Amino acid sequence: MDEGAVRRLVAHSRASNDGLRSLLVEAPPAAVSFQAMDPRSQFESLEVSLLLCPKCRVAQPVRKRLLLCLAEGDKYEYLCTKCGSTCGDKMEEPPPGSGSVLR
Protein backbone atom coordinates (compact mmCIF):
# COMPACT_ATOMS: atom_id res chain seq x y z
CA MET A 1 0.00 0.00 0.00
CA ASP A 2 1.45 3.38 -0.93
CA GLU A 3 1.51 6.46 1.31
CA GLY A 4 -1.39 8.14 -0.54
CA ALA A 5 -3.64 5.11 -0.03
CA VAL A 6 -2.81 5.05 3.68
CA ARG A 7 -3.65 8.77 3.99
CA ARG A 8 -6.97 8.28 2.17
CA LEU A 9 -7.78 5.30 4.43
CA VAL A 10 -6.95 7.28 7.58
CA ALA A 11 -8.97 10.29 6.35
CA HIS A 12 -11.93 8.04 5.52
CA SER A 13 -11.66 6.38 8.93
CA ARG A 14 -11.62 9.77 10.69
CA ALA A 15 -14.60 10.98 8.68
CA SER A 16 -16.54 7.84 9.63
CA ASN A 17 -15.67 8.26 13.30
CA ASP A 18 -16.62 11.95 13.23
CA GLY A 19 -19.97 10.99 11.78
CA LEU A 20 -20.53 8.48 14.56
CA ARG A 21 -19.47 11.00 17.18
CA SER A 22 -21.90 13.56 15.83
CA LEU A 23 -24.69 11.00 15.98
CA LEU A 24 -23.84 10.19 19.58
CA VAL A 25 -23.42 13.81 20.63
CA GLU A 26 -26.58 15.00 18.88
CA ALA A 27 -28.81 12.26 20.30
CA PRO A 28 -31.95 13.68 21.92
CA PRO A 29 -32.18 13.60 25.72
CA ALA A 30 -34.04 10.72 27.32
CA ALA A 31 -37.79 11.14 27.57
CA VAL A 32 -37.90 9.75 31.11
CA SER A 33 -37.70 12.33 33.85
CA PHE A 34 -35.81 11.01 36.85
CA GLN A 35 -37.41 13.64 39.05
CA ALA A 36 -40.84 12.19 38.31
CA MET A 37 -39.79 8.75 39.56
CA ASP A 38 -39.74 8.19 43.31
CA PRO A 39 -36.75 5.97 44.10
CA ARG A 40 -38.44 4.66 47.25
CA SER A 41 -41.39 3.30 45.23
CA GLN A 42 -39.11 0.63 43.77
CA PHE A 43 -38.75 -0.96 47.21
CA GLU A 44 -42.35 -0.98 48.43
CA SER A 45 -42.48 -4.76 48.39
CA LEU A 46 -39.57 -7.15 48.19
CA GLU A 47 -39.80 -10.90 47.65
CA VAL A 48 -37.48 -13.22 49.53
CA SER A 49 -35.75 -16.00 47.60
CA LEU A 50 -33.29 -17.34 50.21
CA LEU A 51 -33.46 -17.39 54.00
CA LEU A 52 -31.36 -19.01 56.70
CA CYS A 53 -33.08 -22.25 57.68
CA PRO A 54 -32.78 -22.92 61.44
CA LYS A 55 -32.93 -26.69 60.90
CA CYS A 56 -30.58 -26.98 57.88
CA ARG A 57 -28.31 -24.20 59.23
CA VAL A 58 -27.73 -22.99 55.65
CA ALA A 59 -29.42 -20.37 53.47
CA GLN A 60 -32.05 -22.29 51.53
CA PRO A 61 -34.62 -21.37 48.87
CA VAL A 62 -38.00 -20.70 50.46
CA ARG A 63 -41.60 -20.72 49.35
CA LYS A 64 -44.19 -18.22 50.52
CA ARG A 65 -47.39 -19.61 52.10
CA LEU A 66 -50.45 -17.61 53.11
CA LEU A 67 -51.00 -18.15 56.81
CA LEU A 68 -53.76 -15.71 57.84
CA CYS A 69 -56.07 -13.14 56.24
CA LEU A 70 -56.66 -10.35 58.73
CA ALA A 71 -58.27 -6.91 58.56
CA GLU A 72 -54.86 -5.27 58.99
CA GLY A 73 -53.30 -7.37 56.22
CA ASP A 74 -52.25 -10.84 55.10
CA LYS A 75 -49.70 -12.82 57.07
CA TYR A 76 -47.37 -15.09 55.11
CA GLU A 77 -44.77 -17.58 56.31
CA TYR A 78 -41.66 -18.67 54.46
CA LEU A 79 -40.94 -22.40 54.39
CA CYS A 80 -37.64 -24.08 53.57
CA THR A 81 -38.01 -26.02 50.33
CA LYS A 82 -35.62 -28.73 51.57
CA CYS A 83 -36.94 -29.61 55.05
CA GLY A 84 -40.24 -27.67 55.28
CA SER A 85 -39.45 -25.78 58.50
CA THR A 86 -40.52 -22.17 58.99
CA CYS A 87 -37.73 -19.71 58.18
CA GLY A 88 -39.62 -16.44 58.65
CA ASP A 89 -42.86 -14.58 58.21
CA LYS A 90 -44.16 -11.37 56.68
CA MET A 91 -47.18 -9.15 57.18
CA GLU A 92 -48.41 -7.44 54.01
CA GLU A 93 -50.71 -4.50 54.51
CA PRO A 94 -53.65 -4.19 52.12
CA PRO A 95 -53.38 -1.51 49.43
CA PRO A 96 -54.81 1.88 50.43
CA GLY A 97 -58.45 2.36 49.54
CA SER A 98 -59.31 -1.34 49.50
CA GLY A 99 -62.30 -1.77 51.73
CA SER A 100 -63.78 -4.79 53.35
CA VAL A 101 -65.39 -7.30 50.97
CA LEU A 102 -67.84 -8.62 53.57
CA ARG A 103 -70.64 -6.36 54.76
QUIHUWO-V621348 format. One record per pair of residues at least 12 apart in sequence whose C-alpha atoms are under 6 Angstrom apart, sorted by the first residue. I is the first residue (numbers start at 1). GAP is how many residues later the second one is. Records with the same first field share a line. If there is no record, write none. Layout:
I: GAP, GAP
This chain:
49: 12, 13
50: 12
53: 34
61: 20
62: 16, 17, 18, 19
63: 15, 16
64: 13, 14
65: 12
73: 19, 20, 21
74: 17, 18
75: 15, 16
76: 13, 14
77: 12
